[in-house]
Amino acid sequence: MSWTEEEYAAWQRKNGKQEPGVIIVKTPKYRNNRDWEDGILWDSKKELKYYKELILLQKAKIISGFCRQCQFILCEGTGKENRAISYVADFVIFYPNGTFKIVDVKGMETEIFKQKEKMFKNKYPFLKLEIEK
Protein backbone atom coordinates (compact mmCIF):
# COMPACT_ATOMS: atom_id res chain seq x y z
CA MET A 1 0.00 0.00 0.00
CA SER A 2 1.40 3.42 -0.87
CA TRP A 3 0.10 6.73 0.43
CA THR A 4 0.24 10.16 -1.07
CA GLU A 5 1.92 12.88 0.97
CA GLU A 6 -1.48 14.39 1.80
CA GLU A 7 -2.85 11.04 3.04
CA TYR A 8 0.25 10.44 5.17
CA ALA A 9 0.08 13.96 6.68
CA ALA A 10 -3.65 13.48 7.41
CA TRP A 11 -2.90 10.14 9.11
CA GLN A 12 -0.19 11.76 11.24
CA ARG A 13 -2.51 14.59 12.31
CA LYS A 14 -5.28 12.12 13.13
CA ASN A 15 -2.97 9.96 15.25
CA GLY A 16 -1.23 12.82 17.03
CA LYS A 17 2.05 12.23 15.20
CA GLN A 18 4.13 15.03 13.87
CA GLU A 19 6.31 15.28 10.81
CA PRO A 20 9.97 16.12 11.56
CA GLY A 21 10.57 19.88 11.47
CA VAL A 22 6.86 20.73 11.34
CA ILE A 23 5.16 22.44 14.27
CA ILE A 24 1.43 21.83 14.49
CA VAL A 25 -0.33 24.70 16.28
CA LYS A 26 -3.91 24.10 17.38
CA THR A 27 -6.61 26.74 17.01
CA PRO A 28 -6.93 28.57 20.34
CA LYS A 29 -9.93 27.58 22.47
CA TYR A 30 -11.23 31.15 22.94
CA ARG A 31 -10.33 32.33 19.42
CA ASN A 32 -7.57 34.62 20.66
CA ASN A 33 -4.87 35.58 18.18
CA ARG A 34 -1.58 33.94 19.09
CA ASP A 35 1.68 35.49 18.00
CA TRP A 36 5.41 34.67 18.01
CA GLU A 37 7.82 37.21 19.51
CA ASP A 38 11.33 36.72 20.98
CA GLY A 39 11.04 32.97 20.40
CA ILE A 40 7.89 32.74 22.55
CA LEU A 41 4.41 31.75 21.38
CA TRP A 42 2.16 34.27 23.15
CA ASP A 43 -1.40 33.26 24.01
CA SER A 44 -2.79 36.63 22.93
CA LYS A 45 -1.81 39.93 21.36
CA LYS A 46 -2.80 41.63 24.62
CA GLU A 47 -0.32 39.53 26.59
CA LEU A 48 2.41 40.26 24.03
CA LYS A 49 1.68 44.00 24.25
CA TYR A 50 1.96 43.84 28.06
CA TYR A 51 5.28 41.97 27.72
CA LYS A 52 6.65 44.71 25.46
CA GLU A 53 5.60 47.34 28.01
CA LEU A 54 7.42 45.41 30.75
CA ILE A 55 10.59 45.28 28.61
CA LEU A 56 10.46 49.09 28.26
CA LEU A 57 9.85 49.54 32.01
CA GLN A 58 12.81 47.29 32.75
CA LYS A 59 15.09 49.25 30.40
CA ALA A 60 13.96 52.48 32.07
CA LYS A 61 14.79 50.84 35.45
CA ILE A 62 11.25 51.42 36.75
CA ILE A 63 11.03 47.69 37.46
CA SER A 64 13.90 45.36 38.41
CA GLY A 65 12.61 42.48 36.32
CA PHE A 66 9.78 40.08 35.76
CA CYS A 67 9.00 36.39 35.37
CA ARG A 68 6.40 34.90 33.08
CA GLN A 69 4.22 31.82 33.51
CA CYS A 70 4.81 31.45 37.28
CA GLN A 71 3.00 28.48 38.79
CA PHE A 72 1.16 28.54 42.13
CA ILE A 73 -0.08 25.28 43.67
CA LEU A 74 -3.70 25.74 44.82
CA CYS A 75 -4.41 22.19 46.01
CA GLU A 76 -1.87 19.42 46.46
CA GLY A 77 -2.51 16.11 44.76
CA THR A 78 -1.92 12.62 46.08
CA GLY A 79 -1.16 10.78 42.87
CA LYS A 80 -2.14 10.09 39.30
CA GLU A 81 -5.90 10.00 39.90
CA ASN A 82 -5.94 12.96 42.29
CA ARG A 83 -3.66 15.49 40.59
CA ALA A 84 -2.70 18.85 42.02
CA ILE A 85 -4.61 21.96 40.99
CA SER A 86 -2.39 24.84 39.99
CA TYR A 87 -2.72 28.37 38.70
CA VAL A 88 -0.24 29.85 36.24
CA ALA A 89 0.06 33.64 36.42
CA ASP A 90 1.09 35.48 33.26
CA PHE A 91 3.65 37.73 34.98
CA VAL A 92 5.24 38.43 38.34
CA ILE A 93 6.79 41.91 38.30
CA PHE A 94 9.61 42.83 40.68
CA TYR A 95 10.23 46.43 41.77
CA PRO A 96 13.52 48.00 42.96
CA ASN A 97 12.14 48.52 46.51
CA GLY A 98 11.76 44.73 46.94
CA THR A 99 8.01 44.51 46.34
CA PHE A 100 6.34 42.53 43.59
CA LYS A 101 3.04 42.29 41.74
CA ILE A 102 1.26 39.26 40.25
CA VAL A 103 -0.51 40.07 36.98
CA ASP A 104 -2.81 38.06 34.74
CA VAL A 105 -3.67 39.51 31.32
CA LYS A 106 -7.23 38.57 30.36
CA GLY A 107 -9.44 39.22 27.38
CA MET A 108 -12.32 37.50 29.13
CA GLU A 109 -12.70 35.85 32.52
CA THR A 110 -13.76 32.22 32.19
CA GLU A 111 -15.57 30.22 34.87
CA ILE A 112 -12.45 28.13 35.45
CA PHE A 113 -10.40 31.30 36.01
CA LYS A 114 -12.98 32.65 38.49
CA GLN A 115 -12.81 29.39 40.46
CA LYS A 116 -9.01 29.38 40.45
CA GLU A 117 -8.96 33.05 41.47
CA LYS A 118 -11.09 32.21 44.54
CA MET A 119 -8.82 29.28 45.39
CA PHE A 120 -5.76 31.54 44.95
CA LYS A 121 -7.19 34.16 47.33
CA ASN A 122 -7.98 31.47 49.92
CA LYS A 123 -4.59 29.74 49.69
CA TYR A 124 -2.50 32.94 49.41
CA PRO A 125 -4.44 35.70 51.25
CA PHE A 126 -1.26 37.77 51.62
CA LEU A 127 -0.73 37.95 47.81
CA LYS A 128 -2.69 40.23 45.53
CA LEU A 129 -3.60 39.06 42.04
CA GLU A 130 -4.23 41.85 39.55
CA ILE A 131 -6.18 41.29 36.34
CA GLU A 132 -5.14 43.44 33.39
CA LYS A 133 -7.96 43.80 30.86
Secondary structure as UniProt FT lines:
FT   HELIX           5..14
FT   TURN            15..16
FT   TURN            20..21
FT   TURN            29..30
FT   STRAND          35..37
FT   TURN            38..39
FT   STRAND          40..42
FT   HELIX           45..59
FT   TURN            60..61
FT   STRAND          65..75
FT   STRAND          85..94
FT   TURN            96..97
FT   STRAND          100..105
FT   HELIX           111..123
FT   TURN            125..126
FT   STRAND          129..132
//
